[in-house]
């Protein structure tokens, strides 16, 4: 029996409003919209979408706990990995964070980079949610020294090229609107969202366009065996264009992505015949991705082979690919833990730190489910991935 409490009356009214907006889009489109459009509206519709509205999402009181929320040790390790890149990338480097969450990562990262003498000239946050921008601003202004906070800025779009420095994105790719496809009678179909007779959201199928046809055929050619009829999954058709837009202007520097996912051969397994799409609310997985739009996160795992193709296609060199555990341990996690334990006020605080590290690194928790991938242009970034490189899986 689920222990997930039902939404309150205000939340239900909010969700009902967004549901009406999505229904109107479906009707205006002639009876259905591609799944990616439904996901885009559910997550990002202005003032109503899950990431655009004001509900608390991060931390113990929210819907999920990200690694930066879990422990500042995560952010310190990322800072250690990026510090050499920032030093090498040229004068006045920029550190661009995509989707800054609560601001926890920026806070801990800037403090660690300051200690290392590797501060960027600018710390830029590309955050689409006005609500989260405000929360980030309040947190960082309250917790950072004025000289560090003065380096922080919020962007309305990608940095105008050319620029140099580093880009970091933690749990961003999994929230990009995913295109869903179905293999039916040797043909590729696209999953749509339609309305039943009572206005409820239901699955539908439509012929795939040439772009989706080509993307699916590309991945099918790389798999060791054909997928069964009726197989349903997702991919990010727009990933190469998105990556080029947010990072293509980086002339010298590195990109770092950390997210949950798989290499392509592990992603599109025959037995995973309904893909990886799922929804979360209050740290519970919700079976119905259509339920309560605007109140739950919708997410899909990352195809890291597709990310590698997008990054190299944009002109970057693949610097490395490893598990989150390998990345953190290879970038000073043990030393950061020891220093934090030495400064902890009591044994209970020390034990809490060890539990954080377990959550970040144990295989059954975040250690192997989350993976890190880096790209470089004109700098050396491969050492950050020296522990447990998995590029052979791609």
WOZIZI-V179593 format. One record per residue. N is the residue number from 1. RES is the residue in one small letter. OMEGA is omega as a letter, one per 30 degrees, with the letter a starting at -180 (* if undefined). Layout:
[[N;RES;OMEGA] [N;RES;OMEGA]]
This chain:
[[1;x;a] [2;x;l] [3;x;a] [4;x;l] [5;x;l] [6;x;l] [7;x;l] [8;x;a] [9;x;l] [10;x;l] [11;x;l] [12;x;l] [13;x;l] [14;x;a] [15;x;l] [16;x;l] [17;x;l] [18;x;l] [19;x;l] [20;x;l] [21;x;a] [22;x;l] [23;x;l] [24;x;l] [25;x;a] [26;x;a] [27;x;a] [28;x;a] [29;x;l] [30;x;l] [31;x;l] [32;x;l] [33;x;l] [34;x;a] [35;x;a] [36;x;l] [37;x;l] [38;x;a] [39;x;l] [40;x;l] [41;x;a] [42;x;a] [43;x;a] [44;x;l] [45;x;a] [46;x;l] [47;x;a] [48;x;a] [49;x;a] [50;x;a] [51;x;a] [52;x;a] [53;x;a] [54;x;a] [55;x;l] [56;x;a] [57;x;a] [58;x;l] [59;x;a] [60;x;a] [61;x;a] [62;x;a] [63;x;l] [64;x;l] [65;x;l] [66;x;a] [67;x;l] [68;x;l] [69;x;a] [70;x;a] [71;x;l] [72;x;l] [73;x;l] [74;x;a] [75;x;l] [76;x;l] [77;x;l] [78;x;l] [79;x;l] [80;x;l] [81;x;a] [82;x;a] [83;x;l] [84;x;l] [85;x;a] [86;x;l] [87;x;a] [88;x;a] [89;x;l] [90;x;a] [91;x;l] [92;x;a] [93;x;l] [94;x;l] [95;x;a] [96;x;l] [97;x;l] [98;x;l] [99;x;a] [100;x;l] [101;x;a] [102;x;a] [103;x;a] [104;x;a] [105;x;a] [106;x;a] [107;x;a] [108;x;a] [109;x;a] [110;x;l] [111;x;l] [112;x;l] [113;x;l] [114;x;l] [115;x;a] [116;x;a] [117;x;a] [118;x;a] [119;x;l] [120;x;l] [121;x;l] [122;x;l] [123;x;a] [124;x;l] [125;x;l] [126;x;a] [127;x;a] [128;x;a] [129;x;l] [130;x;l] [131;x;l] [132;x;l] [133;x;a] [134;x;l] [135;x;l] [136;x;a] [137;x;a] [138;x;a] [139;x;a] [140;x;l] [141;x;a] [142;x;a] [143;x;a] [144;x;l] [145;x;a] [146;x;a] [147;x;l] [148;x;a] [149;x;a] [150;x;l] [151;x;a] [152;x;l] [153;x;l] [154;x;a] [155;x;l] [156;x;l] [157;x;a] [158;x;l] [159;x;l] [160;x;a] [161;x;f] [162;x;l] [163;x;l] [164;x;a] [165;x;a] [166;x;l] [167;x;l] [168;x;l] [169;x;l] [170;x;a] [171;x;l] [172;x;a] [173;x;a] [174;x;a] [175;x;l] [176;x;a] [177;x;a] [178;x;l] [179;x;l] [180;x;l] [181;x;l] [182;x;l] [183;x;a] [184;x;l] [185;x;l] [186;x;a] [187;x;l] [188;x;l] [189;x;l] [190;x;l] [191;x;l] [192;x;l] [193;x;a] [194;x;l] [195;x;l] [196;x;a] [197;x;a] [198;x;l] [199;x;l] [200;x;l] [201;x;l] [202;x;l] [203;x;l] [204;x;l] [205;x;l] [206;x;l] [207;x;l] [208;x;l] [209;x;a] [210;x;a] [211;x;l] [212;x;l] [213;x;a] [214;x;a] [215;x;a] [216;x;l] [217;x;l] [218;x;a] [219;x;l] [220;x;l] [221;x;a] [222;x;a] [223;x;a] [224;x;a] [225;x;l] [226;x;l] [227;x;a] [228;x;l] [229;x;a] [230;x;a] [231;x;a] [232;x;l] [233;x;a] [234;x;l] [235;x;l] [236;x;a] [237;x;a] [238;x;a] [239;x;l] [240;x;a] [241;x;l] [242;x;a] [243;x;l] [244;x;a] [245;x;a] [246;x;a] [247;x;a] [248;x;a] [249;x;l] [250;x;a] [251;x;a] [252;x;a] [253;x;a] [254;x;l] [255;x;l] [256;x;l] [257;x;l] [258;x;a] [259;x;l] [260;x;a] [261;x;a] [262;x;l] [263;x;a] [264;x;a] [265;x;l] [266;x;a] [267;x;a] [268;x;l] [269;x;l] [270;x;a] [271;x;l] [272;x;a] [273;x;l] [274;x;l] [275;x;a] [276;x;a] [277;x;l] [278;x;a] [279;x;a] [280;x;l] [281;x;a] [282;x;l] [283;x;l] [284;x;l] [285;x;a] [286;x;a] [287;x;a] [288;x;a] [289;x;l] [290;x;a] [291;x;l] [292;x;l] [293;x;a] [294;x;a] [295;x;a] [296;x;l] [297;x;l] [298;x;a] [299;x;l] [300;x;l] [301;x;a] [302;x;l] [303;x;a] [304;x;l] [305;x;l] [306;x;l] [307;x;l] [308;x;l] [309;x;a] [310;x;a] [311;x;l] [312;x;l] [313;x;l] [314;x;l] [315;x;l] [316;x;l] [317;x;l] [318;x;a] [319;x;a] [320;x;a] [321;x;a] [322;x;l] [323;x;l] [324;x;l] [325;x;l] [326;x;a] [327;x;a] [328;x;a] [329;x;l] [330;x;a] [331;x;l] [332;x;a] [333;x;a] [334;x;l] [335;x;l] [336;x;l] [337;x;a] [338;x;l] [339;x;a] [340;x;l] [341;x;l] [342;x;a] [343;x;a] [344;x;a] [345;x;a] [346;x;a] [347;x;l] [348;x;l] [349;x;l] [350;x;l] [351;x;l] [352;x;l] [353;x;l] [354;x;l] [355;x;l] [356;x;a] [357;x;l] [358;x;l] [359;x;a] [360;x;a] [361;x;a] [362;x;a] [363;x;a] [364;x;a] [365;x;a] [366;x;a] [367;x;l] [368;x;l] [369;x;l] [370;x;a] [371;x;a] [372;x;l] [373;x;a] [374;x;l] [375;x;a] [376;x;l] [377;x;l] [378;x;l] [379;x;l] [380;x;a] [381;x;a] [382;x;a] [383;x;l] [384;x;a] [385;x;a] [386;x;a] [387;x;l] [388;x;a] [389;x;a] [390;x;a] [391;x;l] [392;x;l] [393;x;a] [394;x;*]]
